[in-house]
Amino acid sequence: MTSNPSSCWAIVPAAGIGSRMQQNKPKQYLEINGQSILSHTLTRLLQFPFQKIIVAVAADDQWFDQLPVSKNVRVIKIEGGAERYQSVANGLNWLANCATAKDWVMVHDAARPCIRQEEIQKLYQALVDHPVGGLLGVPVKDTIKAVNTKKEVKQTVSRENLWQAQTPQMFRFGLLKQALTEALTKTQLVTDEASAIELLGYLPQMVEGRDDNLKITRPVDLPLAAFCLEHQTGDV
């Protein structure tokens, strides 16, 4: 690494309910191979030398404290918000007491348990000297269709220069805090950290990741994630 990794922090927004999973608990607490999705995710993140990993959970969360990984000294539980970016903003507020403006912050989805260590390292190495920061992503491979409100296809969209965003997304603490503060003040709904940075006029750097860094959003994703976790080889 070309910089001190102790100046890098992580935030995991985990306050969502995952309604599309149609389960009796938030999706991050559903189990794959005997462990919760969130446990898999945090175990992967703990392999990287983050100073702290801030996990933002719902105010009425009753599952997080039961996870063995929650007892790790580098894992900090805070209260999250109704939206993802509000949870991330709460994490940044917690970090305000210990992080400097130039420190790096990686934000990673709780429901991406298949992130490989080599991809975290790749993102860090690619961006450590970048003025803004960036994110993992993969080029769009499928044909993209634009539809109307009746789901009728009205246009085929060119895939050229289109990428599917993933996490982690890594930005300087000061810049990311400014971006999310402005989004909250202006009540602008941002779906990821990069979109908040973009609203300030900056250009995040895309770093190519892997297709197996999938996000669990529907029931069919659970067996797929289990397959990926079982078959990933090498440095994960």
C-alpha positions as CSV (number, residue, x, y, z in Angstrom):
1,M,0.0,0.0,0.0
2,T,1.2,3.5,-0.8
3,S,-0.5,5.1,2.3
4,N,-1.2,4.3,5.9
5,P,-4.3,2.0,6.0
6,S,-4.9,3.2,9.6
7,S,-6.3,6.4,8.0
8,C,-9.1,4.3,6.4
9,W,-12.4,3.7,8.1
10,A,-15.5,1.7,7.0
11,I,-19.2,2.4,7.3
12,V,-21.8,-0.3,6.8
13,P,-25.4,0.9,6.5
14,A,-27.5,-1.9,7.9
15,A,-30.8,-0.3,9.1
16,G,-33.0,-1.4,6.1
17,I,-35.8,-3.9,6.4
18,G,-35.4,-5.6,3.0
19,S,-39.1,-5.9,2.3
20,R,-38.6,-7.6,-1.0
21,M,-37.2,-10.6,0.7
22,Q,-40.6,-11.3,2.3
23,Q,-39.1,-12.6,5.6
24,N,-39.8,-12.0,9.3
25,K,-36.5,-10.2,9.8
26,P,-34.3,-7.7,7.9
27,K,-32.5,-9.4,5.1
28,Q,-29.0,-8.7,6.6
29,Y,-29.9,-11.2,9.3
30,L,-31.0,-14.0,7.1
31,E,-28.5,-16.9,7.2
32,I,-26.3,-18.3,4.5
33,N,-24.3,-21.5,5.4
34,G,-25.1,-21.0,9.1
35,Q,-24.1,-17.3,9.4
36,S,-26.1,-14.2,8.9
37,I,-25.5,-12.1,5.7
38,L,-24.2,-9.3,7.9
39,S,-21.7,-11.6,9.7
40,H,-20.3,-12.7,6.4
41,T,-19.9,-9.1,5.2
42,L,-18.3,-7.9,8.4
43,T,-15.9,-10.9,8.5
44,R,-14.7,-10.0,5.1
45,L,-14.2,-6.3,6.0
46,L,-12.4,-7.1,9.2
47,Q,-9.6,-8.7,7.1
48,F,-8.7,-5.2,5.9
49,P,-6.9,-3.0,8.5
50,F,-9.7,-0.4,8.9
51,Q,-9.3,1.7,12.0
52,K,-13.0,1.1,12.9
53,I,-16.0,-0.4,11.1
54,I,-19.1,1.6,11.9
55,V,-22.4,-0.4,11.5
56,A,-25.6,1.7,11.4
57,V,-28.6,-0.4,12.5
58,A,-32.3,0.4,13.1
59,A,-33.2,1.9,16.5
60,D,-35.3,-1.1,17.3
61,D,-32.8,-3.7,16.0
62,Q,-32.9,-6.8,18.1
63,W,-30.4,-9.0,16.2
64,F,-27.1,-7.2,15.8
65,D,-25.9,-7.7,19.4
66,Q,-26.5,-11.4,19.1
67,L,-23.9,-11.8,16.4
68,P,-20.4,-12.9,17.6
69,V,-18.8,-10.4,15.2
70,S,-20.5,-7.5,17.0
71,K,-18.1,-8.1,19.9
72,N,-15.1,-7.3,17.8
73,V,-13.3,-4.2,19.2
74,R,-13.1,-2.6,15.8
75,V,-16.8,-2.9,15.2
76,I,-18.9,0.0,16.4
77,K,-22.7,0.0,16.5
78,I,-24.6,3.2,15.9
79,E,-28.2,4.1,15.1
80,G,-29.1,4.4,11.4
81,G,-31.7,6.4,9.5
82,A,-34.7,5.7,7.4
83,E,-32.7,6.0,4.2
84,R,-29.3,4.5,3.4
85,Y,-27.6,7.9,3.0
86,Q,-29.0,9.0,6.4
87,S,-27.3,6.0,8.0
88,V,-24.1,6.8,6.2
89,A,-24.4,10.4,7.4
90,N,-24.8,9.2,11.0
91,G,-21.7,7.1,10.6
92,L,-19.8,10.2,9.4
93,N,-21.1,12.2,12.3
94,W,-19.6,9.5,14.7
95,L,-16.3,9.7,12.8
96,A,-16.1,13.4,13.1
97,N,-14.6,13.0,16.6
98,C,-11.7,10.9,15.3
99,A,-11.2,11.1,11.5
100,T,-9.4,13.9,9.7
101,A,-10.8,15.5,6.5
102,K,-8.2,13.7,4.4
103,D,-8.9,10.2,5.9
104,W,-10.5,7.7,3.6
105,V,-13.9,6.2,4.3
106,M,-15.2,3.1,2.5
107,V,-18.9,2.5,2.6
108,H,-20.1,-1.1,1.9
109,D,-23.5,-2.6,1.6
110,A,-24.5,-4.9,4.4
111,A,-26.1,-7.2,1.8
112,R,-22.9,-7.8,-0.2
113,P,-21.3,-10.7,1.7
114,C,-19.2,-12.0,-1.2
115,I,-16.8,-9.0,-1.4
116,R,-13.3,-10.4,-1.8
117,Q,-10.3,-9.0,0.1
118,E,-8.4,-8.6,-3.2
119,E,-11.2,-6.3,-4.4
120,I,-11.0,-4.1,-1.3
121,Q,-7.2,-3.9,-1.7
122,K,-7.6,-3.1,-5.4
123,L,-10.0,-0.2,-4.7
124,Y,-7.7,1.2,-2.0
125,Q,-4.6,0.9,-4.2
126,A,-6.3,2.5,-7.2
127,L,-7.7,5.5,-5.3
128,V,-5.3,6.2,-2.5
129,D,-3.7,9.1,-4.4
130,H,-6.8,10.1,-6.2
131,P,-8.1,13.7,-5.4
132,V,-11.8,12.6,-5.1
133,G,-12.2,8.8,-4.7
134,G,-14.4,6.3,-6.4
135,L,-16.2,3.0,-6.4
136,L,-16.1,-0.6,-7.6
137,G,-18.3,-1.5,-10.5
138,V,-18.7,-3.7,-13.6
139,P,-19.5,-2.9,-17.2
140,V,-23.1,-3.5,-18.2
141,K,-23.3,-6.7,-20.2
142,D,-27.0,-7.2,-20.9
143,T,-29.1,-5.3,-23.4
144,I,-30.8,-2.4,-21.6
145,K,-34.4,-1.4,-22.3
146,A,-36.2,1.8,-21.3
147,V,-39.9,1.2,-20.6
148,N,-43.0,3.4,-19.9
149,T,-45.3,3.1,-16.9
150,K,-47.0,0.1,-18.5
151,K,-43.7,-1.7,-18.8
152,E,-43.8,-1.3,-22.5
153,V,-40.4,-1.1,-24.2
154,K,-39.9,2.3,-25.8
155,Q,-36.2,2.3,-26.4
156,T,-33.1,0.2,-26.4
157,V,-30.3,2.0,-24.5
158,S,-26.7,1.8,-25.6
159,R,-24.5,-0.1,-23.2
160,E,-21.4,2.0,-24.2
161,N,-19.9,3.6,-21.1
162,L,-22.6,2.2,-18.8
163,W,-21.4,0.5,-15.6
164,Q,-23.3,-1.1,-12.7
165,A,-22.2,0.4,-9.4
166,Q,-21.1,-1.7,-6.5
167,T,-19.6,-1.2,-3.1
168,P,-17.3,-0.5,-1.4
169,Q,-17.3,3.2,-2.4
170,M,-14.3,5.1,-1.1
171,F,-14.1,8.9,-0.6
172,R,-12.3,11.4,1.6
173,F,-14.0,11.9,4.9
174,G,-14.4,15.7,4.6
175,L,-15.7,15.6,1.0
176,L,-18.1,12.8,1.7
177,K,-19.4,14.5,4.8
178,Q,-19.9,17.7,2.9
179,A,-21.7,15.9,0.1
180,L,-24.2,14.1,2.3
181,T,-24.8,17.1,4.5
182,E,-25.8,19.1,1.5
183,A,-28.0,16.3,0.2
184,L,-29.8,16.1,3.6
185,T,-30.1,19.9,3.8
186,K,-31.6,20.1,0.3
187,T,-33.6,16.9,0.8
188,Q,-32.0,15.4,-2.3
189,L,-32.5,11.6,-2.4
190,V,-29.1,10.0,-3.3
191,T,-28.9,6.2,-3.8
192,D,-25.2,5.8,-3.1
193,E,-22.2,7.9,-2.0
194,A,-21.0,8.5,-5.5
195,S,-24.2,10.2,-6.5
196,A,-23.8,12.6,-3.6
197,I,-20.3,13.4,-4.7
198,E,-21.5,13.9,-8.2
199,L,-24.1,16.5,-7.0
200,L,-21.1,18.6,-5.8
201,G,-19.7,18.5,-9.4
202,Y,-16.9,16.0,-8.8
203,L,-16.1,12.9,-10.9
204,P,-15.7,9.7,-9.0
205,Q,-13.3,7.1,-10.4
206,M,-14.8,3.8,-11.5
207,V,-12.6,0.8,-10.6
208,E,-13.5,-2.5,-12.2
209,G,-14.7,-5.2,-9.7
210,R,-16.1,-8.7,-10.1
211,D,-19.6,-10.0,-10.9
212,D,-19.6,-12.2,-7.8
213,N,-19.7,-9.1,-5.6
214,L,-23.5,-9.4,-5.8
215,K,-26.1,-7.6,-3.7
216,I,-28.8,-9.7,-2.1
217,T,-32.2,-8.1,-2.8
218,R,-34.6,-10.9,-3.7
219,P,-35.1,-14.5,-2.3
220,V,-33.4,-15.9,-5.4
221,D,-30.2,-14.1,-4.5
222,L,-29.7,-16.2,-1.4
223,P,-28.7,-19.5,-3.0
224,L,-26.6,-17.6,-5.6
225,A,-24.7,-15.9,-2.8
226,A,-24.3,-19.2,-1.0
227,F,-22.8,-20.7,-4.2
228,C,-20.4,-17.8,-4.6
229,L,-19.3,-18.0,-1.0
230,E,-18.7,-21.8,-1.3
231,H,-16.8,-21.5,-4.6
232,Q,-14.7,-18.4,-4.1
233,T,-11.0,-19.5,-4.1
234,G,-7.8,-17.8,-3.3
235,D,-7.6,-14.6,-1.3
236,V,-11.2,-13.7,-0.4
